[in-house]
Amino acid sequence: MTFETPPDAVVAETPQLARPSGRKGLVIGLILALVGVVALGGLSAYLWSVHSQYVAQNEQLRDEAATLGTDVATERARVEQLQAQLDETAAQLETAKDTINGLANSEAQAGDDRQALIDVADGLQECASARQDLIDHLNESYKWTAASLAQREADITTYCKKVTKAYNEILDD
């Protein structure tokens, strides 16, 4: 079965959504465009402000870095100068130590040499006294045997030669 629509029948139209009129759409578009332009302008102003602050901060940091670089270079030069002075002072100290040790050794040697000379002088005095004693014995030779006088002379001569040898060794040092 087929239904045919009667020709005179009124067909109801489907309701259409209401469309804005062309003017309303244009106004809304303009408002949206204006809001977008204002937002972009505000964003641009904000970005320009941030950029300006960044540039100023960057310049300030560069100036501080240059100042710190100069300070570091100055301090390095000062440290190098102080190190050179320290090295020179250490070398002078080492030289002074060597000199003091040399003087101390010389003084000790001089003390030893002085004592040795005193001992030799004492020995020479004893030698002179012993020879005088031998002369006195020879003057009274009748009291002594010839062998005892000869032995006494040999002992004194040996002793005096040892003293003279010690004296010569001191002079050779």
Contact map, one row per residue, 1 for C-alpha under 8 A:
11100000000000000000000000000000000000000000000000000000000000000000000000000000000000000000000000000000000000000000000000000000000000000000000000000000000000000000000000000
11110000000000000000000000000000000000000000000000000000000000000000000000000000000000000000000000000000000000000000000000000000000000000000000000000000000000000000000000000
11111000000000000000000000000000000000000000000000000000000000000000000000000000000000000000000000000000000000000000000000000000000000000000000000000000000000000000000000000
01111100000000000000000000000000000000000000000000000000000000000000000000000000000000000000000000000000000000000000000000000000000000000000000000000000000000000000000000000
00111110100000000000000000000000000000000000000000000000000000000000000000000000000000000000000000000000000000000000000000000000000000000000000000000000000000000000000000000
00011111100000000000000000000000000000000000000000000000000000000000000000000000000000000000000000000000000000000000000000000000000000000000000000000000000000000000000000000
00001111100000000000000000000000000000000000000000000000000000000000000000000000000000000000000000000000000000000000000000000000000000000000000000000000000000000000000000000
00000111110000000000000000000000000000000000000000000000000000000000000000000000000000000000000000000000000000000000000000000000000000000000000000000000000000000000000000000
00001111111000000000000000000000000000000000000000000000000000000000000000000000000000000000000000000000000000000000000000000000000000000000000000000000000000000000000000000
00000001111100000000000000000000000000000000000000000000000000000000000000000000000000000000000000000000000000000000000000000000000000000000000000000000000000000000000000000
00000000111110000000000000000000000000000000000000000000000000000000000000000000000000000000000000000000000000000000000000000000000000000000000000000000000000000000000000000
00000000011111000000000000000000000000000000000000000000000000000000000000000000000000000000000000000000000000000000000000000000000000000000000000000000000000000000000000000
00000000001111100000000000000000000000000000000000000000000000000000000000000000000000000000000000000000000000000000000000000000000000000000000000000000000000000000000000000
00000000000111110000000000000000000000000000000000000000000000000000000000000000000000000000000000000000000000000000000000000000000000000000000000000000000000000000000000000
00000000000011111000000000000000000000000000000000000000000000000000000000000000000000000000000000000000000000000000000000000000000000000000000000000000000000000000000000000
00000000000001111100000000000000000000000000000000000000000000000000000000000000000000000000000000000000000000000000000000000000000000000000000000000000000000000000000000000
00000000000000111110000000000000000000000000000000000000000000000000000000000000000000000000000000000000000000000000000000000000000000000000000000000000000000000000000000000
00000000000000011111000000000000000000000000000000000000000000000000000000000000000000000000000000000000000000000000000000000000000000000000000000000000000000000000000000000
00000000000000001111100000000000000000000000000000000000000000000000000000000000000000000000000000000000000000000000000000000000000000000000000000000000000000000000000000000
00000000000000000111111110000000000000000000000000000000000000000000000000000000000000000000000000000000000000000000000000000000000000000000000000000000000000000000000000000
00000000000000000011111110000000000000000000000000000000000000000000000000000000000000000000000000000000000000000000000000000000000000000000000000000000000000000000000000000
00000000000000000001111111000000000000000000000000000000000000000000000000000000000000000000000000000000000000000000000000000000000000000000000000000000000000000000000000000
00000000000000000001111111100000000000000000000000000000000000000000000000000000000000000000000000000000000000000000000000000000000000000000000000000000000000000000000000000
00000000000000000001111111110000000000000000000000000000000000000000000000000000000000000000000000000000000000000000000000000000000000000000000000000000000000000000000000000
00000000000000000001111111111000000000000000000000000000000000000000000000000000000000000000000000000000000000000000000000000000000000000000000000000000000000000000000000000
00000000000000000000011111111100000000000000000000000000000000000000000000000000000000000000000000000000000000000000000000000000000000000000000000000000000000000000000000000
00000000000000000000001111111110000000000000000000000000000000000000000000000000000000000000000000000000000000000000000000000000000000000000000000000000000000000000000000000
00000000000000000000000111111111000000000000000000000000000000000000000000000000000000000000000000000000000000000000000000000000000000000000000000000000000000000000000000000
00000000000000000000000011111111100000000000000000000000000000000000000000000000000000000000000000000000000000000000000000000000000000000000000000000000000000000000000000000
00000000000000000000000001111111110000000000000000000000000000000000000000000000000000000000000000000000000000000000000000000000000000000000000000000000000000000000000000000
00000000000000000000000000111111111000000000000000000000000000000000000000000000000000000000000000000000000000000000000000000000000000000000000000000000000000000000000000000
00000000000000000000000000011111111100000000000000000000000000000000000000000000000000000000000000000000000000000000000000000000000000000000000000000000000000000000000000000
00000000000000000000000000001111111110000000000000000000000000000000000000000000000000000000000000000000000000000000000000000000000000000000000000000000000000000000000000000
00000000000000000000000000000111111111000000000000000000000000000000000000000000000000000000000000000000000000000000000000000000000000000000000000000000000000000000000000000
00000000000000000000000000000011111111100000000000000000000000000000000000000000000000000000000000000000000000000000000000000000000000000000000000000000000000000000000000000
00000000000000000000000000000001111111110000000000000000000000000000000000000000000000000000000000000000000000000000000000000000000000000000000000000000000000000000000000000
00000000000000000000000000000000111111111000000000000000000000000000000000000000000000000000000000000000000000000000000000000000000000000000000000000000000000000000000000000
00000000000000000000000000000000011111111100000000000000000000000000000000000000000000000000000000000000000000000000000000000000000000000000000000000000000000000000000000000
00000000000000000000000000000000001111111110000000000000000000000000000000000000000000000000000000000000000000000000000000000000000000000000000000000000000000000000000000000
00000000000000000000000000000000000111111111000000000000000000000000000000000000000000000000000000000000000000000000000000000000000000000000000000000000000000000000000000000
00000000000000000000000000000000000011111111100000000000000000000000000000000000000000000000000000000000000000000000000000000000000000000000000000000000000000000000000000000
00000000000000000000000000000000000001111111110000000000000000000000000000000000000000000000000000000000000000000000000000000000000000000000000000000000000000000000000000000
00000000000000000000000000000000000000111111111000000000000000000000000000000000000000000000000000000000000000000000000000000000000000000000000000000000000000000000000000000
00000000000000000000000000000000000000011111111100000000000000000000000000000000000000000000000000000000000000000000000000000000000000000000000000000000000000000000000000000
00000000000000000000000000000000000000001111111110000000000000000000000000000000000000000000000000000000000000000000000000000000000000000000000000000000000000000000000000000
00000000000000000000000000000000000000000111111111000000000000000000000000000000000000000000000000000000000000000000000000000000000000000000000000000000000000000000000000000
00000000000000000000000000000000000000000011111111100000000000000000000000000000000000000000000000000000000000000000000000000000000000000000000000000000000000000000000000000
00000000000000000000000000000000000000000001111111110000000000000000000000000000000000000000000000000000000000000000000000000000000000000000000000000000000000000000000000000
00000000000000000000000000000000000000000000111111111000000000000000000000000000000000000000000000000000000000000000000000000000000000000000000000000000000000000000000000000
00000000000000000000000000000000000000000000011111111100000000000000000000000000000000000000000000000000000000000000000000000000000000000000000000000000000000000000000000000
00000000000000000000000000000000000000000000001111111110000000000000000000000000000000000000000000000000000000000000000000000000000000000000000000000000000000000000000000000
00000000000000000000000000000000000000000000000111111111000000000000000000000000000000000000000000000000000000000000000000000000000000000000000000000000000000000000000000000
00000000000000000000000000000000000000000000000011111111100000000000000000000000000000000000000000000000000000000000000000000000000000000000000000000000000000000000000000000
00000000000000000000000000000000000000000000000001111111110000000000000000000000000000000000000000000000000000000000000000000000000000000000000000000000000000000000000000000
00000000000000000000000000000000000000000000000000111111111000000000000000000000000000000000000000000000000000000000000000000000000000000000000000000000000000000000000000000
00000000000000000000000000000000000000000000000000011111111100000000000000000000000000000000000000000000000000000000000000000000000000000000000000000000000000000000000000000
00000000000000000000000000000000000000000000000000001111111110000000000000000000000000000000000000000000000000000000000000000000000000000000000000000000000000000000000000000
00000000000000000000000000000000000000000000000000000111111111000000000000000000000000000000000000000000000000000000000000000000000000000000000000000000000000000000000000000
00000000000000000000000000000000000000000000000000000011111111100000000000000000000000000000000000000000000000000000000000000000000000000000000000000000000000000000000000000
00000000000000000000000000000000000000000000000000000001111111110000000000000000000000000000000000000000000000000000000000000000000000000000000000000000000000000000000000000
00000000000000000000000000000000000000000000000000000000111111111000000000000000000000000000000000000000000000000000000000000000000000000000000000000000000000000000000000000
00000000000000000000000000000000000000000000000000000000011111111100000000000000000000000000000000000000000000000000000000000000000000000000000000000000000000000000000000000
00000000000000000000000000000000000000000000000000000000001111111110000000000000000000000000000000000000000000000000000000000000000000000000000000000000000000000000000000000
00000000000000000000000000000000000000000000000000000000000111111111000000000000000000000000000000000000000000000000000000000000000000000000000000000000000000000000000000000
00000000000000000000000000000000000000000000000000000000000011111111100000000000000000000000000000000000000000000000000000000000000000000000000000000000000000000000000000000
00000000000000000000000000000000000000000000000000000000000001111111110000000000000000000000000000000000000000000000000000000000000000000000000000000000000000000000000000000
00000000000000000000000000000000000000000000000000000000000000111111111000000000000000000000000000000000000000000000000000000000000000000000000000000000000000000000000000000
00000000000000000000000000000000000000000000000000000000000000011111111100000000000000000000000000000000000000000000000000000000000000000000000000000000000000000000000000000
00000000000000000000000000000000000000000000000000000000000000001111111110000000000000000000000000000000000000000000000000000000000000000000000000000000000000000000000000000
00000000000000000000000000000000000000000000000000000000000000000111111111000000000000000000000000000000000000000000000000000000000000000000000000000000000000000000000000000
00000000000000000000000000000000000000000000000000000000000000000011111111100000000000000000000000000000000000000000000000000000000000000000000000000000000000000000000000000
00000000000000000000000000000000000000000000000000000000000000000001111111110000000000000000000000000000000000000000000000000000000000000000000000000000000000000000000000000
00000000000000000000000000000000000000000000000000000000000000000000111111111000000000000000000000000000000000000000000000000000000000000000000000000000000000000000000000000
00000000000000000000000000000000000000000000000000000000000000000000011111111100000000000000000000000000000000000000000000000000000000000000000000000000000000000000000000000
00000000000000000000000000000000000000000000000000000000000000000000001111111110000000000000000000000000000000000000000000000000000000000000000000000000000000000000000000000
00000000000000000000000000000000000000000000000000000000000000000000000111111111000000000000000000000000000000000000000000000000000000000000000000000000000000000000000000000
00000000000000000000000000000000000000000000000000000000000000000000000011111111100000000000000000000000000000000000000000000000000000000000000000000000000000000000000000000
00000000000000000000000000000000000000000000000000000000000000000000000001111111110000000000000000000000000000000000000000000000000000000000000000000000000000000000000000000
00000000000000000000000000000000000000000000000000000000000000000000000000111111111000000000000000000000000000000000000000000000000000000000000000000000000000000000000000000
00000000000000000000000000000000000000000000000000000000000000000000000000011111111100000000000000000000000000000000000000000000000000000000000000000000000000000000000000000
00000000000000000000000000000000000000000000000000000000000000000000000000001111111110000000000000000000000000000000000000000000000000000000000000000000000000000000000000000
00000000000000000000000000000000000000000000000000000000000000000000000000000111111111000000000000000000000000000000000000000000000000000000000000000000000000000000000000000
00000000000000000000000000000000000000000000000000000000000000000000000000000011111111100000000000000000000000000000000000000000000000000000000000000000000000000000000000000
00000000000000000000000000000000000000000000000000000000000000000000000000000001111111110000000000000000000000000000000000000000000000000000000000000000000000000000000000000
00000000000000000000000000000000000000000000000000000000000000000000000000000000111111111000000000000000000000000000000000000000000000000000000000000000000000000000000000000
00000000000000000000000000000000000000000000000000000000000000000000000000000000011111111100000000000000000000000000000000000000000000000000000000000000000000000000000000000
00000000000000000000000000000000000000000000000000000000000000000000000000000000001111111110000000000000000000000000000000000000000000000000000000000000000000000000000000000
00000000000000000000000000000000000000000000000000000000000000000000000000000000000111111111000000000000000000000000000000000000000000000000000000000000000000000000000000000
00000000000000000000000000000000000000000000000000000000000000000000000000000000000011111111100000000000000000000000000000000000000000000000000000000000000000000000000000000
00000000000000000000000000000000000000000000000000000000000000000000000000000000000001111111110000000000000000000000000000000000000000000000000000000000000000000000000000000
00000000000000000000000000000000000000000000000000000000000000000000000000000000000000111111111000000000000000000000000000000000000000000000000000000000000000000000000000000
00000000000000000000000000000000000000000000000000000000000000000000000000000000000000011111111100000000000000000000000000000000000000000000000000000000000000000000000000000
00000000000000000000000000000000000000000000000000000000000000000000000000000000000000001111111110000000000000000000000000000000000000000000000000000000000000000000000000000
00000000000000000000000000000000000000000000000000000000000000000000000000000000000000000111111111000000000000000000000000000000000000000000000000000000000000000000000000000
00000000000000000000000000000000000000000000000000000000000000000000000000000000000000000011111111100000000000000000000000000000000000000000000000000000000000000000000000000
00000000000000000000000000000000000000000000000000000000000000000000000000000000000000000001111111110000000000000000000000000000000000000000000000000000000000000000000000000
00000000000000000000000000000000000000000000000000000000000000000000000000000000000000000000111111111000000000000000000000000000000000000000000000000000000000000000000000000
00000000000000000000000000000000000000000000000000000000000000000000000000000000000000000000011111111100000000000000000000000000000000000000000000000000000000000000000000000
00000000000000000000000000000000000000000000000000000000000000000000000000000000000000000000001111111110000000000000000000000000000000000000000000000000000000000000000000000
00000000000000000000000000000000000000000000000000000000000000000000000000000000000000000000000111111111000000000000000000000000000000000000000000000000000000000000000000000
00000000000000000000000000000000000000000000000000000000000000000000000000000000000000000000000011111111100000000000000000000000000000000000000000000000000000000000000000000
00000000000000000000000000000000000000000000000000000000000000000000000000000000000000000000000001111111110000000000000000000000000000000000000000000000000000000000000000000
00000000000000000000000000000000000000000000000000000000000000000000000000000000000000000000000000111111111000000000000000000000000000000000000000000000000000000000000000000
00000000000000000000000000000000000000000000000000000000000000000000000000000000000000000000000000011111111100000000000000000000000000000000000000000000000000000000000000000
00000000000000000000000000000000000000000000000000000000000000000000000000000000000000000000000000001111111110000000000000000000000000000000000000000000000000000000000000000
00000000000000000000000000000000000000000000000000000000000000000000000000000000000000000000000000000111111111000000000000000000000000000000000000000000000000000000000000000
00000000000000000000000000000000000000000000000000000000000000000000000000000000000000000000000000000011111111100000000000000000000000000000000000000000000000000000000000000
00000000000000000000000000000000000000000000000000000000000000000000000000000000000000000000000000000001111111110000000000000000000000000000000000000000000000000000000000000
00000000000000000000000000000000000000000000000000000000000000000000000000000000000000000000000000000000111111111000000000000000000000000000000000000000000000000000000000000
00000000000000000000000000000000000000000000000000000000000000000000000000000000000000000000000000000000011111111100000000000000000000000000000000000000000000000000000000000
00000000000000000000000000000000000000000000000000000000000000000000000000000000000000000000000000000000001111111110000000000000000000000000000000000000000000000000000000000
00000000000000000000000000000000000000000000000000000000000000000000000000000000000000000000000000000000000111111111000000000000000000000000000000000000000000000000000000000
00000000000000000000000000000000000000000000000000000000000000000000000000000000000000000000000000000000000011111111100000000000000000000000000000000000000000000000000001000
00000000000000000000000000000000000000000000000000000000000000000000000000000000000000000000000000000000000001111111110000000000000000000000000000000000000000000000000000000
00000000000000000000000000000000000000000000000000000000000000000000000000000000000000000000000000000000000000111111111000000000000000000000000000000000000000000000000000000
00000000000000000000000000000000000000000000000000000000000000000000000000000000000000000000000000000000000000011111111100000000000000000000000000000000000000000000000001000
00000000000000000000000000000000000000000000000000000000000000000000000000000000000000000000000000000000000000001111111110000000000000000000000000000000000000000000001001000
00000000000000000000000000000000000000000000000000000000000000000000000000000000000000000000000000000000000000000111111111000000000000000000000000000000000000000000000000000
00000000000000000000000000000000000000000000000000000000000000000000000000000000000000000000000000000000000000000011111111100000000000000000000000000000000000000000000000000
00000000000000000000000000000000000000000000000000000000000000000000000000000000000000000000000000000000000000000001111111110000000000000000000000000000000000000011011000000
00000000000000000000000000000000000000000000000000000000000000000000000000000000000000000000000000000000000000000000111111111000000000000000000000000000000000000000000000000
00000000000000000000000000000000000000000000000000000000000000000000000000000000000000000000000000000000000000000000011111111100000000000000000000000000000000000000000000000
00000000000000000000000000000000000000000000000000000000000000000000000000000000000000000000000000000000000000000000001111111110000000000000000000000000000000010010000000000
00000000000000000000000000000000000000000000000000000000000000000000000000000000000000000000000000000000000000000000000111111111000000000000000000000000000000010011000000000
00000000000000000000000000000000000000000000000000000000000000000000000000000000000000000000000000000000000000000000000011111111100000000000000000000000000000000000000000000
00000000000000000000000000000000000000000000000000000000000000000000000000000000000000000000000000000000000000000000000001111111110000000000000000000000000000000000000000000
00000000000000000000000000000000000000000000000000000000000000000000000000000000000000000000000000000000000000000000000000111111111000000000000000000000000100110000000000000
00000000000000000000000000000000000000000000000000000000000000000000000000000000000000000000000000000000000000000000000000011111111100000000000000000000000000000000000000000
00000000000000000000000000000000000000000000000000000000000000000000000000000000000000000000000000000000000000000000000000001111111110000000000000000000000000000000000000000
00000000000000000000000000000000000000000000000000000000000000000000000000000000000000000000000000000000000000000000000000000111111111000000000000000000000100000000000000000
00000000000000000000000000000000000000000000000000000000000000000000000000000000000000000000000000000000000000000000000000000011111111100000000000000000100100000000000000000
00000000000000000000000000000000000000000000000000000000000000000000000000000000000000000000000000000000000000000000000000000001111111110000000000000000000000000000000000000
00000000000000000000000000000000000000000000000000000000000000000000000000000000000000000000000000000000000000000000000000000000111111111000000000000000000000000000000000000
00000000000000000000000000000000000000000000000000000000000000000000000000000000000000000000000000000000000000000000000000000000011111111100000000001001100000000000000000000
00000000000000000000000000000000000000000000000000000000000000000000000000000000000000000000000000000000000000000000000000000000001111111110000000000000000000000000000000000
00000000000000000000000000000000000000000000000000000000000000000000000000000000000000000000000000000000000000000000000000000000000111111111000000000000000000000000000000000
00000000000000000000000000000000000000000000000000000000000000000000000000000000000000000000000000000000000000000000000000000000000011111111101100001000000000000000000000000
00000000000000000000000000000000000000000000000000000000000000000000000000000000000000000000000000000000000000000000000000000000000001111111100000001000000000000000000000000
00000000000000000000000000000000000000000000000000000000000000000000000000000000000000000000000000000000000000000000000000000000000000111111100000000000000000000000000000000
00000000000000000000000000000000000000000000000000000000000000000000000000000000000000000000000000000000000000000000000000000000000000011111111100000000000000000000000000000
00000000000000000000000000000000000000000000000000000000000000000000000000000000000000000000000000000000000000000000000000000000000000001111111111001000000000000000000000000
00000000000000000000000000000000000000000000000000000000000000000000000000000000000000000000000000000000000000000000000000000000000000000001111110000000000000000000000000000
00000000000000000000000000000000000000000000000000000000000000000000000000000000000000000000000000000000000000000000000000000000000000001001111110000000000000000000000000000
00000000000000000000000000000000000000000000000000000000000000000000000000000000000000000000000000000000000000000000000000000000000000001001111111011000000000000000000000000
00000000000000000000000000000000000000000000000000000000000000000000000000000000000000000000000000000000000000000000000000000000000000000000111111111000000000000000000000000
00000000000000000000000000000000000000000000000000000000000000000000000000000000000000000000000000000000000000000000000000000000000000000000100111111100000000000000000000000
00000000000000000000000000000000000000000000000000000000000000000000000000000000000000000000000000000000000000000000000000000000000000000000000011111110000000000000000000000
00000000000000000000000000000000000000000000000000000000000000000000000000000000000000000000000000000000000000000000000000000000000000000000000111111111000000000000000000000
00000000000000000000000000000000000000000000000000000000000000000000000000000000000000000000000000000000000000000000000000000000000001001100100111111111100000000000000000000
00000000000000000000000000000000000000000000000000000000000000000000000000000000000000000000000000000000000000000000000000000000000000000000000001111111110000000000000000000
00000000000000000000000000000000000000000000000000000000000000000000000000000000000000000000000000000000000000000000000000000000000000000000000000111111111000000000000000000
00000000000000000000000000000000000000000000000000000000000000000000000000000000000000000000000000000000000000000000000000000000000001000000000000011111111100000000000000000
00000000000000000000000000000000000000000000000000000000000000000000000000000000000000000000000000000000000000000000000000000000001001000000000000001111111110000000000000000
00000000000000000000000000000000000000000000000000000000000000000000000000000000000000000000000000000000000000000000000000000000000000000000000000000111111111000000000000000
00000000000000000000000000000000000000000000000000000000000000000000000000000000000000000000000000000000000000000000000000000000000000000000000000000011111111100000000000000
00000000000000000000000000000000000000000000000000000000000000000000000000000000000000000000000000000000000000000000000000000010011000000000000000000001111111110000000000000
00000000000000000000000000000000000000000000000000000000000000000000000000000000000000000000000000000000000000000000000000000000000000000000000000000000111111111000000000000
00000000000000000000000000000000000000000000000000000000000000000000000000000000000000000000000000000000000000000000000000000000000000000000000000000000011111111100000000000
00000000000000000000000000000000000000000000000000000000000000000000000000000000000000000000000000000000000000000000000000000010000000000000000000000000001111111110000000000
00000000000000000000000000000000000000000000000000000000000000000000000000000000000000000000000000000000000000000000000000110010000000000000000000000000000111111111000000000
00000000000000000000000000000000000000000000000000000000000000000000000000000000000000000000000000000000000000000000000000000000000000000000000000000000000011111111100000000
00000000000000000000000000000000000000000000000000000000000000000000000000000000000000000000000000000000000000000000000000000000000000000000000000000000000001111111110000000
00000000000000000000000000000000000000000000000000000000000000000000000000000000000000000000000000000000000000000000000100110000000000000000000000000000000000111111111000000
00000000000000000000000000000000000000000000000000000000000000000000000000000000000000000000000000000000000000000000000100010000000000000000000000000000000000011111111100000
00000000000000000000000000000000000000000000000000000000000000000000000000000000000000000000000000000000000000000000000000000000000000000000000000000000000000001111111110000
00000000000000000000000000000000000000000000000000000000000000000000000000000000000000000000000000000000000000000000000100000000000000000000000000000000000000000111111111000
00000000000000000000000000000000000000000000000000000000000000000000000000000000000000000000000000000000000000000000100100000000000000000000000000000000000000000011111111100
00000000000000000000000000000000000000000000000000000000000000000000000000000000000000000000000000000000000000000000000000000000000000000000000000000000000000000001111111110
00000000000000000000000000000000000000000000000000000000000000000000000000000000000000000000000000000000000000000000000000000000000000000000000000000000000000000000111111111
00000000000000000000000000000000000000000000000000000000000000000000000000000000000000000000000000000000000000001001100000000000000000000000000000000000000000000000011111111
00000000000000000000000000000000000000000000000000000000000000000000000000000000000000000000000000000000000000000000000000000000000000000000000000000000000000000000001111111
00000000000000000000000000000000000000000000000000000000000000000000000000000000000000000000000000000000000000000000000000000000000000000000000000000000000000000000000111111
00000000000000000000000000000000000000000000000000000000000000000000000000000000000000000000000000000000000000000000000000000000000000000000000000000000000000000000000011111
